[in-house]
Amino acid sequence: MPSRREGADHEQGSRRRRPVFSGQDVRQGEIILRTRARRIIFIAGLVGIVVLALVLSIVVR
């Protein structure tokens, strides 16, 4: 069974091999809704979440 030190060395070694990305490279992408149908589906989903939250808040009372 490896000692604590060996386990820690193993973790550090695997961390060293991981690539490093800048904050600019890993930020979330933007939502691109190119067609009218995609925009409608996206907005309907947002409205659906709000309606679901309202219904759940009424039911919980």
N, CA, C and O atoms as a Tripos MOL2 file, in Angstrom:
@<TRIPOS>MOLECULE
protein
  244   243    61     0     0
PROTEIN
NO_CHARGES

@<TRIPOS>ATOM
      1 N           0.8540   -1.1820    0.0000 N.3       1 MET1
      2 CA          0.0000    0.0000    0.0000 C.3       1 MET1
      3 C           0.8940    1.2380    0.0000 C.2       1 MET1
      4 O           1.8010    1.3190    0.8280 O.2       1 MET1
      5 N           0.6760    2.2100   -0.8990 N.am      2 PRO2
      6 CA          1.5410    3.3860   -0.9580 C.3       2 PRO2
      7 C           1.3480    4.2820    0.2510 C.2       2 PRO2
      8 O           0.2530    4.4000    0.8010 O.2       2 PRO2
      9 N           2.4220    4.8930    0.6370 N.am      3 SER3
     10 CA          2.3550    5.8260    1.7670 C.3       3 SER3
     11 C           1.6850    7.1130    1.3190 C.2       3 SER3
     12 O           1.4540    7.3200    0.1280 O.2       3 SER3
     13 N           1.3770    7.9700    2.2700 N.am      4 ARG4
     14 CA          0.7430    9.2480    1.9380 C.3       4 ARG4
     15 C           1.6520   10.0670    1.0190 C.2       4 ARG4
     16 O           1.1820   10.7330    0.0970 O.2       4 ARG4
     17 N           2.9330   10.0100    1.2790 N.am      5 ARG5
     18 CA          3.8680   10.8090    0.4970 C.3       5 ARG5
     19 C           3.8610   10.3700   -0.9710 C.2       5 ARG5
     20 O           3.8560   11.2100   -1.8710 O.2       5 ARG5
     21 N           3.8610    9.0530   -1.2110 N.am      6 GLU6
     22 CA          3.8570    8.5580   -2.5850 C.3       6 GLU6
     23 C           2.5750    8.9750   -3.2950 C.2       6 GLU6
     24 O           2.6120    9.3550   -4.4650 O.2       6 GLU6
     25 N           1.4390    8.9080   -2.5970 N.am      7 GLY7
     26 CA          0.1780    9.3300   -3.1960 C.3       7 GLY7
     27 C           0.1990   10.8010   -3.5570 C.2       7 GLY7
     28 O          -0.2890   11.1910   -4.6170 O.2       7 GLY7
     29 N           0.7630   11.6180   -2.6800 N.am      8 ALA8
     30 CA          0.8280   13.0550   -2.9420 C.3       8 ALA8
     31 C           1.7450   13.3350   -4.1190 C.2       8 ALA8
     32 O           1.4520   14.2020   -4.9430 O.2       8 ALA8
     33 N           2.8680   12.5990   -4.2070 N.am      9 ASP9
     34 CA          3.7770   12.7840   -5.3320 C.3       9 ASP9
     35 C           3.0920   12.4070   -6.6370 C.2       9 ASP9
     36 O           3.2610   13.0730   -7.6580 O.2       9 ASP9
     37 N           2.3180   11.3330   -6.5890 N.am     10 HIS10
     38 CA          1.6010   10.9000   -7.7920 C.3      10 HIS10
     39 C           0.6110   11.9720   -8.2360 C.2      10 HIS10
     40 O           0.5090   12.2640   -9.4270 O.2      10 HIS10
     41 N          -0.1170   12.5580   -7.2900 N.am     11 GLU11
     42 CA         -1.0890   13.6010   -7.6360 C.3      11 GLU11
     43 C          -0.3840   14.8050   -8.2260 C.2      11 GLU11
     44 O          -0.8520   15.3730   -9.2140 O.2      11 GLU11
     45 N           0.7370   15.2070   -7.6370 N.am     12 GLN12
     46 CA          1.4590   16.3580   -8.1620 C.3      12 GLN12
     47 C           1.9640   16.0780   -9.5700 C.2      12 GLN12
     48 O           1.8990   16.9440  -10.4430 O.2      12 GLN12
     49 N           2.4640   14.8740   -9.7890 N.am     13 GLY13
     50 CA          2.9690   14.5240  -11.1170 C.3      13 GLY13
     51 C           1.8830   14.6020  -12.1650 C.2      13 GLY13
     52 O           2.1120   15.1070  -13.2640 O.2      13 GLY13
     53 N           0.6950   14.1030  -11.8350 N.am     14 SER14
     54 CA         -0.3860   14.1480  -12.8130 C.3      14 SER14
     55 C          -0.8590   15.5810  -13.0290 C.2      14 SER14
     56 O          -1.3110   15.9220  -14.1220 O.2      14 SER14
     57 N          -0.7630   16.4020  -12.0270 N.am     15 ARG15
     58 CA         -1.1490   17.8120  -12.1970 C.3      15 ARG15
     59 C          -0.1530   18.5360  -13.0890 C.2      15 ARG15
     60 O          -0.5350   19.4140  -13.8620 O.2      15 ARG15
     61 N           1.0940   18.1800  -12.9880 N.am     16 ARG16
     62 CA          2.1090   18.8510  -13.8100 C.3      16 ARG16
     63 C           1.8980   18.5550  -15.2920 C.2      16 ARG16
     64 O           2.1950   19.4010  -16.1360 O.2      16 ARG16
     65 N           1.3950   17.3800  -15.6180 N.am     17 ARG17
     66 CA          1.2460   16.9880  -17.0120 C.3      17 ARG17
     67 C          -0.0100   17.5650  -17.6510 C.2      17 ARG17
     68 O          -0.1480   17.5240  -18.8730 O.2      17 ARG17
     69 N          -0.9100   18.0910  -16.8650 N.am     18 ARG18
     70 CA         -2.1430   18.6390  -17.4290 C.3      18 ARG18
     71 C          -1.8470   19.9340  -18.1700 C.2      18 ARG18
     72 O          -0.9930   20.7130  -17.7470 O.2      18 ARG18
     73 N          -2.5430   20.1650  -19.2680 N.am     19 PRO19
     74 CA         -2.3280   21.4270  -19.9940 C.3      19 PRO19
     75 C          -2.8600   22.6150  -19.1990 C.2      19 PRO19
     76 O          -3.7810   22.4760  -18.3940 O.2      19 PRO19
     77 N          -2.2820   23.7530  -19.4300 N.am     20 VAL20
     78 CA         -2.7010   24.9820  -18.7570 C.3      20 VAL20
     79 C          -3.4060   25.8600  -19.7870 C.2      20 VAL20
     80 O          -2.8730   26.1200  -20.8660 O.2      20 VAL20
     81 N          -4.6070   26.3110  -19.4420 N.am     21 PHE21
     82 CA         -5.3830   27.1550  -20.3330 C.3      21 PHE21
     83 C          -5.5860   28.5140  -19.6910 C.2      21 PHE21
     84 O          -5.7410   28.6150  -18.4740 O.2      21 PHE21
     85 N          -5.5860   29.5510  -20.4990 N.am     22 SER22
     86 CA         -5.8390   30.8880  -19.9730 C.3      22 SER22
     87 C          -7.3290   31.0750  -19.7340 C.2      22 SER22
     88 O          -8.1470   30.3320  -20.2780 O.2      22 SER22
     89 N          -7.6800   32.0520  -18.9310 N.am     23 GLY23
     90 CA         -9.0830   32.3380  -18.6570 C.3      23 GLY23
     91 C          -9.8450   32.6900  -19.9220 C.2      23 GLY23
     92 O         -11.0240   32.3610  -20.0500 O.2      23 GLY23
     93 N          -9.1880   33.3490  -20.8480 N.am     24 GLN24
     94 CA         -9.8160   33.7300  -22.1170 C.3      24 GLN24
     95 C         -10.1910   32.4900  -22.9250 C.2      24 GLN24
     96 O         -11.2330   32.4630  -23.5800 O.2      24 GLN24
     97 N          -9.3380   31.4590  -22.8760 N.am     25 ASP25
     98 CA         -9.5910   30.2530  -23.6650 C.3      25 ASP25
     99 C         -10.7020   29.3900  -23.0910 C.2      25 ASP25
    100 O         -11.3790   28.6940  -23.8480 O.2      25 ASP25
    101 N         -10.9150   29.4090  -21.7740 N.am     26 VAL26
    102 CA        -11.8640   28.4870  -21.1540 C.3      26 VAL26
    103 C         -13.1950   29.1250  -20.7900 C.2      26 VAL26
    104 O         -14.0610   28.4530  -20.2290 O.2      26 VAL26
    105 N         -13.3790   30.3850  -21.0900 N.am     27 ARG27
    106 CA        -14.6590   31.0010  -20.7480 C.3      27 ARG27
    107 C         -15.7780   30.3740  -21.5680 C.2      27 ARG27
    108 O         -15.5410   29.7880  -22.6240 O.2      27 ARG27
    109 N         -16.9870   30.5050  -21.0690 N.am     28 GLN28
    110 CA        -18.1440   29.8970  -21.7280 C.3      28 GLN28
    111 C         -18.3950   30.5560  -23.0760 C.2      28 GLN28
    112 O         -18.1530   31.7500  -23.2560 O.2      28 GLN28
    113 N         -18.8740   29.7760  -23.9970 N.am     29 GLY29
    114 CA        -19.1650   30.2920  -25.3320 C.3      29 GLY29
    115 C         -20.4650   31.0730  -25.3500 C.2      29 GLY29
    116 O         -21.2640   31.0080  -24.4150 O.2      29 GLY29
    117 N         -20.6570   31.7910  -26.4030 N.am     30 GLU30
    118 CA        -21.8910   32.5470  -26.5310 C.3      30 GLU30
    119 C         -22.9530   31.6840  -27.1970 C.2      30 GLU30
    120 O         -22.6400   30.7430  -27.9270 O.2      30 GLU30
    121 N         -24.1870   32.0110  -26.9390 N.am     31 ILE31
    122 CA        -25.2970   31.2640  -27.5220 C.3      31 ILE31
    123 C         -25.5820   31.8610  -28.8940 C.2      31 ILE31
    124 O         -25.8810   33.0490  -29.0130 O.2      31 ILE31
    125 N         -25.4880   31.0340  -29.9190 N.am     32 ILE32
    126 CA        -25.7250   31.5080  -31.2780 C.3      32 ILE32
    127 C         -27.0180   30.8720  -31.7860 C.2      32 ILE32
    128 O         -27.1040   29.6580  -31.9680 O.2      32 ILE32
    129 N         -28.0070   31.7130  -32.0060 N.am     33 LEU33
    130 CA        -29.3130   31.2420  -32.4810 C.3      33 LEU33
    131 C         -29.5130   31.7980  -33.8840 C.2      33 LEU33
    132 O         -30.0370   32.8970  -34.0650 O.2      33 LEU33
    133 N         -29.0940   31.0330  -34.8580 N.am     34 ARG34
    134 CA        -29.0690   31.5260  -36.2350 C.3      34 ARG34
    135 C         -30.4130   31.4880  -36.9370 C.2      34 ARG34
    136 O         -30.7000   32.3350  -37.7830 O.2      34 ARG34
    137 N         -31.2330   30.5160  -36.5940 N.am     35 THR35
    138 CA        -32.5110   30.4170  -37.3090 C.3      35 THR35
    139 C         -33.6520   30.8760  -36.3950 C.2      35 THR35
    140 O         -33.5320   30.8910  -35.1700 O.2      35 THR35
    141 N         -34.7450   31.2440  -37.0310 N.am     36 ARG36
    142 CA        -35.9100   31.6970  -36.2710 C.3      36 ARG36
    143 C         -36.4420   30.5780  -35.3810 C.2      36 ARG36
    144 O         -36.8640   30.8350  -34.2530 O.2      36 ARG36
    145 N         -36.4290   29.3500  -35.8720 N.am     37 ALA37
    146 CA        -36.9350   28.2060  -35.1010 C.3      37 ALA37
    147 C         -36.1050   27.9950  -33.8360 C.2      37 ALA37
    148 O         -36.6570   27.7290  -32.7690 O.2      37 ALA37
    149 N         -34.7960   28.1120  -33.9490 N.am     38 ARG38
    150 CA        -33.9340   27.9430  -32.7670 C.3      38 ARG38
    151 C         -34.1780   29.0370  -31.7470 C.2      38 ARG38
    152 O         -34.1820   28.7750  -30.5440 O.2      38 ARG38
    153 N         -34.3800   30.2580  -32.2120 N.am     39 ARG39
    154 CA        -34.6790   31.3640  -31.2790 C.3      39 ARG39
    155 C         -35.9900   31.1090  -30.5560 C.2      39 ARG39
    156 O         -36.0810   31.3180  -29.3460 O.2      39 ARG39
    157 N         -36.9990   30.6620  -31.2770 N.am     40 ILE40
    158 CA        -38.3080   30.3870  -30.6680 C.3      40 ILE40
    159 C         -38.1930   29.2760  -29.6270 C.2      40 ILE40
    160 O         -38.7490   29.3840  -28.5340 O.2      40 ILE40
    161 N         -37.4760   28.2150  -29.9650 N.am     41 ILE41
    162 CA        -37.3120   27.1010  -29.0240 C.3      41 ILE41
    163 C         -36.5590   27.5580  -27.7800 C.2      41 ILE41
    164 O         -36.9210   27.1810  -26.6650 O.2      41 ILE41
    165 N         -35.5210   28.3590  -27.9560 N.am     42 PHE42
    166 CA        -34.7430   28.8490  -26.8240 C.3      42 PHE42
    167 C         -35.5980   29.7230  -25.9090 C.2      42 PHE42
    168 O         -35.5960   29.5350  -24.6930 O.2      42 PHE42
    169 N         -36.3170   30.6630  -26.4800 N.am     43 ILE43
    170 CA        -37.1600   31.5610  -25.6810 C.3      43 ILE43
    171 C         -38.2910   30.7820  -25.0060 C.2      43 ILE43
    172 O         -38.6410   31.0610  -23.8600 O.2      43 ILE43
    173 N         -38.8580   29.8090  -25.7150 N.am     44 ALA44
    174 CA        -39.9110   28.9780  -25.1200 C.3      44 ALA44
    175 C         -39.3700   28.1970  -23.9280 C.2      44 ALA44
    176 O         -40.0710   28.0260  -22.9310 O.2      44 ALA44
    177 N         -38.1530   27.7300  -24.0200 N.am     45 GLY45
    178 CA        -37.5350   27.0310  -22.8950 C.3      45 GLY45
    179 C         -37.3520   27.9380  -21.6940 C.2      45 GLY45
    180 O         -37.6030   27.5280  -20.5610 O.2      45 GLY45
    181 N         -36.9150   29.1720  -21.9300 N.am     46 LEU46
    182 CA        -36.7590   30.1350  -20.8250 C.3      46 LEU46
    183 C         -38.1060   30.4450  -20.1820 C.2      46 LEU46
    184 O         -38.2250   30.4780  -18.9580 O.2      46 LEU46
    185 N         -39.1190   30.6710  -21.0170 N.am     47 VAL47
    186 CA        -40.4610   30.9450  -20.5020 C.3      47 VAL47
    187 C         -40.9710   29.7330  -19.7320 C.2      47 VAL47
    188 O         -41.5980   29.8820  -18.6820 O.2      47 VAL47
    189 N         -40.7060   28.5350  -20.2480 N.am     48 GLY48
    190 CA        -41.1280   27.3170  -19.5750 C.3      48 GLY48
    191 C         -40.5260   27.1720  -18.1840 C.2      48 GLY48
    192 O         -41.2020   26.7310  -17.2550 O.2      48 GLY48
    193 N         -39.2740   27.5360  -18.0410 N.am     49 ILE49
    194 CA        -38.6260   27.4700  -16.7220 C.3      49 ILE49
    195 C         -39.2970   28.4240  -15.7470 C.2      49 ILE49
    196 O         -39.5340   28.0720  -14.5920 O.2      49 ILE49
    197 N         -39.6050   29.6340  -16.2120 N.am     50 VAL50
    198 CA        -40.2700   30.6160  -15.3480 C.3      50 VAL50
    199 C         -41.6640   30.1260  -14.9580 C.2      50 VAL50
    200 O         -42.0550   30.2270  -13.7950 O.2      50 VAL50
    201 N         -42.4050   29.6030  -15.9150 N.am     51 VAL51
    202 CA        -43.7530   29.0890  -15.6320 C.3      51 VAL51
    203 C         -43.6770   27.9200  -14.6500 C.2      51 VAL51
    204 O         -44.4840   27.8410  -13.7240 O.2      51 VAL51
    205 N         -42.7270   27.0220  -14.8420 N.am     52 LEU52
    206 CA        -42.5550   25.8950  -13.9380 C.3      52 LEU52
    207 C         -42.2440   26.3730  -12.5170 C.2      52 LEU52
    208 O         -42.7760   25.8320  -11.5480 O.2      52 LEU52
    209 N         -41.3990   27.3690  -12.3980 N.am     53 ALA53
    210 CA        -41.0660   27.9140  -11.0730 C.3      53 ALA53
    211 C         -42.2990   28.5320  -10.4150 C.2      53 ALA53
    212 O         -42.5180   28.3520   -9.2170 O.2      53 ALA53
    213 N         -43.1020   29.2550  -11.1880 N.am     54 LEU54
    214 CA        -44.3210   29.8540  -10.6420 C.3      54 LEU54
    215 C         -45.3140   28.7730  -10.1820 C.2      54 LEU54
    216 O         -45.8940   28.8650   -9.1000 O.2      54 LEU54
    217 N         -45.4930   27.7630  -11.0160 N.am     55 VAL55
    218 CA        -46.4320   26.6830  -10.6720 C.3      55 VAL55
    219 C         -45.9550   25.9620   -9.4250 C.2      55 VAL55
    220 O         -46.7550   25.6800   -8.5330 O.2      55 VAL55
    221 N         -44.6830   25.6610   -9.3480 N.am     56 LEU56
    222 CA        -44.1530   24.9690   -8.1680 C.3      56 LEU56
    223 C         -44.2860   25.8140   -6.9100 C.2      56 LEU56
    224 O         -44.5650   25.2850   -5.8340 O.2      56 LEU56
    225 N         -44.0890   27.1250   -7.0360 N.am     57 SER57
    226 CA        -44.2180   27.9710   -5.8560 C.3      57 SER57
    227 C         -45.6670   28.0230   -5.3740 C.2      57 SER57
    228 O         -45.9140   28.1270   -4.1730 O.2      57 SER57
    229 N         -46.6240   27.9530   -6.2980 N.am     58 ILE58
    230 CA        -48.0380   27.9470   -5.9180 C.3      58 ILE58
    231 C         -48.4150   26.6020   -5.2720 C.2      58 ILE58
    232 O         -49.1410   26.5650   -4.2790 O.2      58 ILE58
    233 N         -47.9160   25.5130   -5.8440 N.am     59 VAL59
    234 CA        -48.2350   24.1780   -5.3340 C.3      59 VAL59
    235 C         -47.6510   23.9570   -3.9470 C.2      59 VAL59
    236 O         -48.2830   23.3040   -3.1180 O.2      59 VAL59
    237 N         -46.4780   24.4750   -3.6760 N.am     60 VAL60
    238 CA        -45.8040   24.2580   -2.4030 C.3      60 VAL60
    239 C         -46.5350   24.9660   -1.2570 C.2      60 VAL60
    240 O         -46.4900   24.5040   -0.1170 O.2      60 VAL60
    241 N         -47.1900   26.0560   -1.5450 N.am     61 ARG61
    242 CA        -47.9120   26.8030   -0.5050 C.3      61 ARG61
    243 C         -48.9270   25.9190    0.0870 C.2      61 ARG61
    244 O         -49.6580   26.3340    0.9870 O.2      61 ARG61
@<TRIPOS>BOND
     1     1     2 1
     2     2     3 1
     3     3     4 2
     4     3     5 am
     5     5     6 1
     6     6     7 1
     7     7     8 2
     8     7     9 am
     9     9    10 1
    10    10    11 1
    11    11    12 2
    12    11    13 am
    13    13    14 1
    14    14    15 1
    15    15    16 2
    16    15    17 am
    17    17    18 1
    18    18    19 1
    19    19    20 2
    20    19    21 am
    21    21    22 1
    22    22    23 1
    23    23    24 2
    24    23    25 am
    25    25    26 1
    26    26    27 1
    27    27    28 2
    28    27    29 am
    29    29    30 1
    30    30    31 1
    31    31    32 2
    32    31    33 am
    33    33    34 1
    34    34    35 1
    35    35    36 2
    36    35    37 am
    37    37    38 1
    38    38    39 1
    39    39    40 2
    40    39    41 am
    41    41    42 1
    42    42    43 1
    43    43    44 2
    44    43    45 am
    45    45    46 1
    46    46    47 1
    47    47    48 2
    48    47    49 am
    49    49    50 1
    50    50    51 1
    51    51    52 2
    52    51    53 am
    53    53    54 1
    54    54    55 1
    55    55    56 2
    56    55    57 am
    57    57    58 1
    58    58    59 1
    59    59    60 2
    60    59    61 am
    61    61    62 1
    62    62    63 1
    63    63    64 2
    64    63    65 am
    65    65    66 1
    66    66    67 1
    67    67    68 2
    68    67    69 am
    69    69    70 1
    70    70    71 1
    71    71    72 2
    72    71    73 am
    73    73    74 1
    74    74    75 1
    75    75    76 2
    76    75    77 am
    77    77    78 1
    78    78    79 1
    79    79    80 2
    80    79    81 am
    81    81    82 1
    82    82    83 1
    83    83    84 2
    84    83    85 am
    85    85    86 1
    86    86    87 1
    87    87    88 2
    88    87    89 am
    89    89    90 1
    90    90    91 1
    91    91    92 2
    92    91    93 am
    93    93    94 1
    94    94    95 1
    95    95    96 2
    96    95    97 am
    97    97    98 1
    98    98    99 1
    99    99   100 2
   100    99   101 am
   101   101   102 1
   102   102   103 1
   103   103   104 2
   104   103   105 am
   105   105   106 1
   106   106   107 1
   107   107   108 2
   108   107   109 am
   109   109   110 1
   110   110   111 1
   111   111   112 2
   112   111   113 am
   113   113   114 1
   114   114   115 1
   115   115   116 2
   116   115   117 am
   117   117   118 1
   118   118   119 1
   119   119   120 2
   120   119   121 am
   121   121   122 1
   122   122   123 1
   123   123   124 2
   124   123   125 am
   125   125   126 1
   126   126   127 1
   127   127   128 2
   128   127   129 am
   129   129   130 1
   130   130   131 1
   131   131   132 2
   132   131   133 am
   133   133   134 1
   134   134   135 1
   135   135   136 2
   136   135   137 am
   137   137   138 1
   138   138   139 1
   139   139   140 2
   140   139   141 am
   141   141   142 1
   142   142   143 1
   143   143   144 2
   144   143   145 am
   145   145   146 1
   146   146   147 1
   147   147   148 2
   148   147   149 am
   149   149   150 1
   150   150   151 1
   151   151   152 2
   152   151   153 am
   153   153   154 1
   154   154   155 1
   155   155   156 2
   156   155   157 am
   157   157   158 1
   158   158   159 1
   159   159   160 2
   160   159   161 am
   161   161   162 1
   162   162   163 1
   163   163   164 2
   164   163   165 am
   165   165   166 1
   166   166   167 1
   167   167   168 2
   168   167   169 am
   169   169   170 1
   170   170   171 1
   171   171   172 2
   172   171   173 am
   173   173   174 1
   174   174   175 1
   175   175   176 2
   176   175   177 am
   177   177   178 1
   178   178   179 1
   179   179   180 2
   180   179   181 am
   181   181   182 1
   182   182   183 1
   183   183   184 2
   184   183   185 am
   185   185   186 1
   186   186   187 1
   187   187   188 2
   188   187   189 am
   189   189   190 1
   190   190   191 1
   191   191   192 2
   192   191   193 am
   193   193   194 1
   194   194   195 1
   195   195   196 2
   196   195   197 am
   197   197   198 1
   198   198   199 1
   199   199   200 2
   200   199   201 am
   201   201   202 1
   202   202   203 1
   203   203   204 2
   204   203   205 am
   205   205   206 1
   206   206   207 1
   207   207   208 2
   208   207   209 am
   209   209   210 1
   210   210   211 1
   211   211   212 2
   212   211   213 am
   213   213   214 1
   214   214   215 1
   215   215   216 2
   216   215   217 am
   217   217   218 1
   218   218   219 1
   219   219   220 2
   220   219   221 am
   221   221   222 1
   222   222   223 1
   223   223   224 2
   224   223   225 am
   225   225   226 1
   226   226   227 1
   227   227   228 2
   228   227   229 am
   229   229   230 1
   230   230   231 1
   231   231   232 2
   232   231   233 am
   233   233   234 1
   234   234   235 1
   235   235   236 2
   236   235   237 am
   237   237   238 1
   238   238   239 1
   239   239   240 2
   240   239   241 am
   241   241   242 1
   242   242   243 1
   243   243   244 2
@<TRIPOS>SUBSTRUCTURE
     1 MET1         2 RESIDUE 1 A MET
     2 PRO2         6 RESIDUE 1 A PRO
     3 SER3        10 RESIDUE 1 A SER
     4 ARG4        14 RESIDUE 1 A ARG
     5 ARG5        18 RESIDUE 1 A ARG
     6 GLU6        22 RESIDUE 1 A GLU
     7 GLY7        26 RESIDUE 1 A GLY
     8 ALA8        30 RESIDUE 1 A ALA
     9 ASP9        34 RESIDUE 1 A ASP
    10 HIS10       38 RESIDUE 1 A HIS
    11 GLU11       42 RESIDUE 1 A GLU
    12 GLN12       46 RESIDUE 1 A GLN
    13 GLY13       50 RESIDUE 1 A GLY
    14 SER14       54 RESIDUE 1 A SER
    15 ARG15       58 RESIDUE 1 A ARG
    16 ARG16       62 RESIDUE 1 A ARG
    17 ARG17       66 RESIDUE 1 A ARG
    18 ARG18       70 RESIDUE 1 A ARG
    19 PRO19       74 RESIDUE 1 A PRO
    20 VAL20       78 RESIDUE 1 A VAL
    21 PHE21       82 RESIDUE 1 A PHE
    22 SER22       86 RESIDUE 1 A SER
    23 GLY23       90 RESIDUE 1 A GLY
    24 GLN24       94 RESIDUE 1 A GLN
    25 ASP25       98 RESIDUE 1 A ASP
    26 VAL26      102 RESIDUE 1 A VAL
    27 ARG27      106 RESIDUE 1 A ARG
    28 GLN28      110 RESIDUE 1 A GLN
    29 GLY29      114 RESIDUE 1 A GLY
    30 GLU30      118 RESIDUE 1 A GLU
    31 ILE31      122 RESIDUE 1 A ILE
    32 ILE32      126 RESIDUE 1 A ILE
    33 LEU33      130 RESIDUE 1 A LEU
    34 ARG34      134 RESIDUE 1 A ARG
    35 THR35      138 RESIDUE 1 A THR
    36 ARG36      142 RESIDUE 1 A ARG
    37 ALA37      146 RESIDUE 1 A ALA
    38 ARG38      150 RESIDUE 1 A ARG
    39 ARG39      154 RESIDUE 1 A ARG
    40 ILE40      158 RESIDUE 1 A ILE
    41 ILE41      162 RESIDUE 1 A ILE
    42 PHE42      166 RESIDUE 1 A PHE
    43 ILE43      170 RESIDUE 1 A ILE
    44 ALA44      174 RESIDUE 1 A ALA
    45 GLY45      178 RESIDUE 1 A GLY
    46 LEU46      182 RESIDUE 1 A LEU
    47 VAL47      186 RESIDUE 1 A VAL
    48 GLY48      190 RESIDUE 1 A GLY
    49 ILE49      194 RESIDUE 1 A ILE
    50 VAL50      198 RESIDUE 1 A VAL
    51 VAL51      202 RESIDUE 1 A VAL
    52 LEU52      206 RESIDUE 1 A LEU
    53 ALA53      210 RESIDUE 1 A ALA
    54 LEU54      214 RESIDUE 1 A LEU
    55 VAL55      218 RESIDUE 1 A VAL
    56 LEU56      222 RESIDUE 1 A LEU
    57 SER57      226 RESIDUE 1 A SER
    58 ILE58      230 RESIDUE 1 A ILE
    59 VAL59      234 RESIDUE 1 A VAL
    60 VAL60      238 RESIDUE 1 A VAL
    61 ARG61      242 RESIDUE 1 A ARG
